[in-house]
């Protein structure tokens, strides 16, 4: 690819922004006009909006469907009341060097068990729906709150048209936020996960990202 070409995004593509403090926020591409790329308001895993000022420098992370995770530096702009940045030239895009677990929106089944030191208080698994998923953790919706710091275990059900896999996990609840419909959105971080299982999650996330892109382009997967 010509280094003088600029990177092209597609509407609906998920990317992540890292600010100068190292905090990670995720957002979605709305549209591109020339080199200008418009995005939704970025949020972190606690559903808090990113504080954005024109001229702010951020590192943008995105997945290439063939070669993995890449990044580039961008300057945020406010154009006609919308957040945006200029798409970089390919010569300014680099493979991400640090370990990074990219998250994508995924609606699928998962089972969750909250651990207890008292065997008499063992609970039945909760059958839940996920909100987003990545190699480092998962967010899900639940009818009951679970305190931050709670230790959990469970199973993710990764299903595609081609196959179905069950991924066991252990984790810690990082955040529990009430939603307007009375449910809670809960963020969980994986702990002591085998890299072979984490690899399956990352492959699944990349598949879902490509599936979304193809659906938006009216392609079949």
C-alpha positions, 0 to 999 in steps of 0.5 A: 500500500502507498504510504502517501495514501490515507487510512480509510475507516468504515461507518460503524467501525469501533476504535479506541482512544488513549488520552495523555493520561493513558486512559482508554475510551471506545467509540464508533466511526459515524462517517468520513468526509475526505480526510475528516473522520467523525466519531461518537462521543467516546466513553470508558468502561465505566460508561463515563464520557471522555473529556474532549477539547479541540486540539487534544492529542490522542492515540487511536487504536484499531484492528486490521482484519488481517494483521492485528492491532495498529495505532496512530496519533491524531488531534481531536477537532470539533466541526459543526458540533461533532467530534472528529479527527483527520485520517492519517497517511499510511506512513504514520500508522504503526503496529501497536507494540504494547499488549492491548485487548480491544473490546467490541460490542457483542450480545451473547449468552454468558453464565456467571457465579458470584463466589462466596467463602461460605459454601452454604451461600453458594448460588445458582449460575445467572444466565446473562447477556453481554454488552461488550467483550475483549481479551481482558474482560467483559461487560454485561447486563444484570437485573441485580447489582454486584458490588465492585471487587466481588470475585466471580467465575463463569462461562462465555458462549461464543457462537458463530454460524460455523461453530460454538465454543464455551470459554470458562473464566474467573474474574473480578467485578470492576464497576456496577452502574444502574441503567434507566430500565432498572437493570445494571451494566457491570464490567468484569476483568478476567483473572488468571486466564489461559492464553489459549482461551484468551486467544479464542476470545480475541479471534471471536471479537475480530470475527464480530468486527468483520461481521459488522463491517460486512453487514453494513456493506451488505456483504454476506459472511 
